[in-house]
Amino acid sequence: AVTILAVNSDSLTLVRATVQEWPAGSKIYPARIGRMLEDVSFTQPTADINFGSIRFEFVESDEAIPAVDAPEIYYDSTVLERQPNRTEDLDVTWQSKYGLVDFGIVQPFVDDRAGFPDQVTSFSFTEEGRDNIWFWKEWLHARAGRWSKFYVPSWSVDFELVEDIAFNDVSIDVVDTDYRTFYWGYPEKQDIMIKVKGGLQYYRRIAAVSLRSEGVERFTLNAPLGASYLIDDVLMISFLHPSRIDFDGIEMTWDHTEMCSLNMNVRTVGK
């Protein structure tokens, strides 16, 4: 363990000299002061094996990590473009806005709020490398728990394209899902992501919807894509949800020194 006196452009100046040699390629890790949260118990499966776990709580805060948001801006918020780890299932919960107060004395009070139900999606992300892991630390600090809103795709095939998209098209035709009946008018469901081959992702707002023909809905977008795409070029059309993290605390799990995974519940919100 060494203490850093100064950080230079290509080196670290230490408070005291090292007491042994360290070859090139040696791993260097930050060390933080912490304390054990609870008593530590060990079990002995055999006479020469002890098994247990220890939890530490760090004393100092993570003020060294800046609050840096994702670069992509859509309307009033950023877009989380990181694709989730699809080896884990995406769990989606629809929460009814229904409350019941019953004291068992008189008629119970029912608070049945109109509007779109709350949608909570569980995402799992796996990142490798210091730059990718550092992105998440900065991004989570920018969120400040449940405080800061952002946009996130559902990463589901919510709509299926039925006609090619021309350069100046301001509308797209999709398989009829009765969007105009079940979703139109709700802020939570007015934005979409169009993901195409090559990795490009377009974010657009549905300005109007109509039934073009039997089994085909037409979405009028707020702006054309500015590019032409065949049906097979479009990999996915997903809802783009305005969202907030559903908890103030996010747990990051280290699979090894340069790979980290995290699970995050995201709540869809209105404007």
C-alpha positions as CSV (number, residue, x, y, z in Angstrom):
1,A,0.0,0.0,0.0
2,V,1.4,3.4,-1.0
3,T,0.2,7.0,-0.6
4,I,0.1,9.3,-3.7
5,L,1.6,12.7,-3.2
6,A,1.1,14.1,-6.7
7,V,-0.3,13.0,-10.0
8,N,1.9,13.8,-13.0
9,S,1.2,13.5,-16.7
10,D,3.0,10.2,-17.0
11,S,3.7,9.1,-13.4
12,L,2.7,9.2,-9.8
13,T,4.9,10.7,-7.0
14,L,4.6,8.8,-3.8
15,V,4.9,10.0,-0.2
16,R,7.4,7.3,0.6
17,A,9.6,5.1,-1.5
18,T,8.5,1.6,-2.4
19,V,10.2,-1.2,-0.3
20,Q,10.4,-3.8,-3.2
21,E,10.6,-3.9,-6.9
22,W,7.5,-4.0,-9.1
23,P,7.9,-5.2,-12.7
24,A,6.2,-3.5,-15.7
25,G,2.6,-4.8,-16.1
26,S,1.9,-4.9,-12.3
27,K,-1.7,-4.1,-11.5
28,I,-2.4,-0.9,-9.5
29,Y,-5.7,-0.5,-7.7
30,P,-7.2,2.3,-5.7
31,A,-7.5,1.6,-2.0
32,R,-10.2,3.2,0.1
33,I,-10.7,3.4,3.9
34,G,-13.6,1.4,5.1
35,R,-15.2,-0.3,8.1
36,M,-16.9,-3.6,8.6
37,L,-20.7,-3.3,8.9
38,E,-21.4,-6.3,11.1
39,D,-19.9,-9.2,12.9
40,V,-18.2,-11.8,10.7
41,S,-19.1,-15.4,11.0
42,F,-17.3,-18.3,9.4
43,T,-18.3,-21.9,8.8
44,Q,-16.0,-24.9,8.6
45,P,-17.1,-27.5,6.0
46,T,-14.0,-29.5,6.7
47,A,-11.2,-29.4,9.3
48,D,-8.9,-27.2,7.1
49,I,-11.4,-24.9,5.3
50,N,-13.1,-21.8,6.6
51,F,-15.9,-20.1,4.6
52,G,-17.4,-16.7,5.2
53,S,-18.1,-13.3,3.7
54,I,-17.1,-9.8,4.9
55,R,-18.9,-6.6,4.0
56,F,-17.3,-3.2,4.2
57,E,-18.7,0.3,4.1
58,F,-16.4,3.0,2.7
59,V,-15.9,6.0,5.0
60,E,-15.2,8.7,2.4
61,S,-17.6,9.6,-0.4
62,D,-17.1,9.2,-4.2
63,E,-16.6,13.0,-4.7
64,A,-13.7,12.2,-7.1
65,I,-16.2,10.7,-9.6
66,P,-17.7,13.6,-11.6
67,A,-21.4,13.6,-12.6
68,V,-21.1,13.3,-16.4
69,D,-24.3,12.5,-18.4
70,A,-24.6,10.5,-21.6
71,P,-23.8,12.7,-24.7
72,E,-26.9,12.0,-26.8
73,I,-29.7,14.6,-26.1
74,Y,-33.3,14.1,-27.1
75,Y,-35.7,16.9,-26.3
76,D,-35.1,17.8,-22.7
77,S,-33.1,14.8,-21.5
78,T,-30.3,12.5,-22.4
79,V,-30.7,9.0,-23.9
80,L,-29.2,5.9,-22.3
81,E,-28.0,4.1,-25.5
82,R,-26.2,1.2,-23.8
83,Q,-27.9,-2.1,-24.8
84,P,-28.8,-4.4,-22.0
85,N,-27.3,-7.9,-21.5
86,R,-30.0,-10.0,-23.2
87,T,-28.6,-13.2,-21.6
88,E,-30.7,-12.0,-18.7
89,D,-34.5,-11.7,-19.1
90,L,-36.0,-8.2,-19.2
91,D,-38.7,-8.2,-16.5
92,V,-41.5,-5.7,-17.1
93,T,-44.1,-4.9,-14.4
94,W,-47.2,-2.9,-15.1
95,Q,-48.4,-1.2,-11.9
96,S,-52.0,-0.2,-11.5
97,K,-52.5,3.4,-10.2
98,Y,-55.1,2.0,-7.7
99,G,-55.1,2.7,-4.0
100,L,-57.5,1.4,-1.3
101,V,-57.9,2.9,2.2
102,D,-60.1,0.7,4.4
103,F,-60.2,1.2,8.2
104,G,-62.9,-1.4,8.5
105,I,-65.4,1.1,9.9
106,V,-67.2,2.8,7.0
107,Q,-67.2,2.6,3.2
108,P,-63.5,2.2,2.0
109,F,-61.9,5.0,0.1
110,V,-60.7,4.1,-3.4
111,D,-58.2,6.2,-5.2
112,D,-58.3,5.1,-8.8
113,R,-56.1,7.5,-10.8
114,A,-56.8,7.6,-14.5
115,G,-54.0,7.5,-17.1
116,F,-51.4,5.1,-18.3
117,P,-50.2,2.5,-15.7
118,D,-46.7,2.8,-14.3
119,Q,-44.3,0.5,-16.1
120,V,-41.1,-0.7,-14.4
121,T,-38.5,-2.6,-16.4
122,S,-35.5,-4.5,-15.0
123,F,-32.4,-4.1,-17.1
124,S,-29.1,-5.9,-16.7
125,F,-25.9,-4.5,-18.1
126,T,-22.4,-6.0,-18.3
127,E,-19.4,-3.9,-19.1
128,E,-15.7,-4.7,-19.7
129,G,-12.8,-2.3,-19.5
130,R,-12.1,0.8,-17.4
131,D,-13.6,3.3,-19.8
132,N,-17.0,1.5,-20.0
133,I,-17.1,1.0,-16.2
134,W,-16.2,4.6,-15.6
135,F,-19.0,5.7,-17.9
136,W,-21.5,4.0,-15.6
137,K,-20.0,5.6,-12.5
138,E,-20.2,9.0,-14.0
139,W,-23.7,8.4,-15.4
140,L,-25.1,7.1,-12.1
141,H,-23.7,10.2,-10.3
142,A,-25.4,12.4,-12.8
143,R,-28.7,10.6,-12.1
144,A,-28.4,11.3,-8.4
145,G,-30.7,8.3,-7.7
146,R,-34.3,8.9,-8.7
147,W,-33.8,12.6,-9.3
148,S,-32.7,13.0,-12.9
149,K,-34.9,11.9,-15.9
150,F,-33.5,10.2,-19.0
151,Y,-34.8,8.4,-22.1
152,V,-34.3,4.6,-22.5
153,P,-35.5,2.3,-25.4
154,S,-37.6,-0.6,-24.4
155,W,-35.2,-2.8,-26.5
156,S,-38.2,-4.7,-27.7
157,V,-39.7,-5.1,-31.2
158,D,-42.7,-3.0,-30.4
159,F,-43.5,-2.2,-34.1
160,E,-42.8,-3.9,-37.4
161,L,-42.0,-1.9,-40.5
162,V,-44.1,-2.8,-43.7
163,E,-42.8,-0.3,-46.2
164,D,-39.3,1.0,-47.1
165,I,-38.3,4.4,-45.8
166,A,-37.3,7.1,-48.3
167,F,-34.9,9.9,-47.7
168,N,-37.5,12.6,-47.1
169,D,-40.3,10.5,-45.7
170,V,-41.9,12.1,-42.6
171,S,-44.0,9.0,-42.0
172,I,-43.5,5.3,-41.6
173,D,-45.9,2.4,-42.1
174,V,-46.0,-0.4,-39.5
175,V,-48.1,-3.4,-38.7
176,D,-51.3,-2.3,-37.0
177,T,-51.1,-2.6,-33.2
178,D,-54.1,-0.3,-32.6
179,Y,-51.6,2.3,-31.3
180,R,-54.2,5.0,-32.0
181,T,-56.6,3.4,-29.5
182,F,-54.4,2.2,-26.7
183,Y,-51.3,4.5,-26.7
184,W,-52.0,7.7,-28.6
185,G,-52.1,10.7,-26.3
186,Y,-50.0,9.3,-23.5
187,P,-46.6,11.1,-23.0
188,E,-45.0,7.8,-21.9
189,K,-45.7,6.2,-25.3
190,Q,-45.2,9.1,-27.9
191,D,-41.4,8.5,-28.7
192,I,-39.7,5.7,-30.6
193,M,-36.2,4.5,-31.4
194,I,-35.5,3.2,-34.9
195,K,-32.3,1.0,-34.9
196,V,-30.8,0.2,-38.3
197,K,-28.0,-2.0,-39.6
198,G,-24.6,-0.4,-39.0
199,G,-25.4,0.6,-35.4
200,L,-27.3,3.9,-36.1
201,Q,-30.2,4.8,-33.9
202,Y,-32.8,7.4,-34.7
203,Y,-35.1,9.0,-32.1
204,R,-38.4,10.5,-33.2
205,R,-41.7,11.6,-31.8
206,I,-45.0,10.3,-33.2
207,A,-46.8,13.5,-34.1
208,A,-49.9,11.8,-35.6
209,V,-51.2,8.4,-36.3
210,S,-53.8,7.0,-38.7
211,L,-55.0,3.8,-40.2
212,R,-53.5,3.7,-43.7
213,S,-55.1,0.5,-44.8
214,E,-56.4,-2.8,-43.3
215,G,-53.7,-4.0,-40.9
216,V,-51.3,-1.1,-41.5
217,E,-50.9,2.0,-39.3
218,R,-49.1,5.1,-40.4
219,F,-47.0,7.1,-37.9
220,T,-46.3,10.7,-38.8
221,L,-43.0,11.7,-37.3
222,N,-41.8,15.1,-36.1
223,A,-38.9,14.9,-38.6
224,P,-37.7,12.7,-41.4
225,L,-34.7,10.3,-40.8
226,G,-32.7,12.0,-43.6
227,A,-31.7,8.6,-45.0
228,S,-33.2,5.8,-47.0
229,Y,-33.7,2.3,-45.6
230,L,-35.2,-1.0,-46.8
231,I,-37.4,-3.0,-44.6
232,D,-34.6,-5.5,-43.9
233,D,-32.2,-2.6,-42.9
234,V,-34.4,-1.8,-39.9
235,L,-33.5,-4.1,-37.0
236,M,-35.9,-2.8,-34.4
237,I,-38.5,-0.1,-33.7
238,S,-39.0,0.3,-30.0
239,F,-40.7,2.7,-27.7
240,L,-38.4,5.3,-26.2
241,H,-39.5,5.8,-22.7
242,P,-39.0,8.9,-20.5
243,S,-37.7,7.3,-17.3
244,R,-36.1,7.5,-13.9
245,I,-34.2,5.0,-11.9
246,D,-36.6,3.3,-9.5
247,F,-34.2,3.2,-6.6
248,D,-31.6,5.6,-5.1
249,G,-29.0,2.8,-4.8
250,I,-27.5,0.7,-7.6
251,E,-25.4,-2.3,-6.9
252,M,-22.4,-3.0,-9.2
253,T,-21.0,-6.6,-9.2
254,W,-17.4,-7.2,-10.2
255,D,-17.0,-10.5,-12.1
256,H,-13.3,-9.8,-12.2
257,T,-11.0,-6.8,-12.0
258,E,-12.1,-5.4,-15.4
259,M,-15.6,-6.6,-15.8
260,C,-18.6,-5.3,-14.0
261,S,-22.3,-6.0,-14.1
262,L,-25.3,-4.0,-12.7
263,N,-29.0,-4.5,-12.4
264,M,-31.3,-1.4,-12.6
265,N,-35.0,-1.0,-12.3
266,V,-36.3,1.8,-14.5
267,R,-39.7,3.5,-14.1
268,T,-41.4,5.0,-17.1
269,V,-42.7,8.5,-16.2
270,G,-44.8,11.2,-17.9
271,K,-43.5,14.6,-19.0
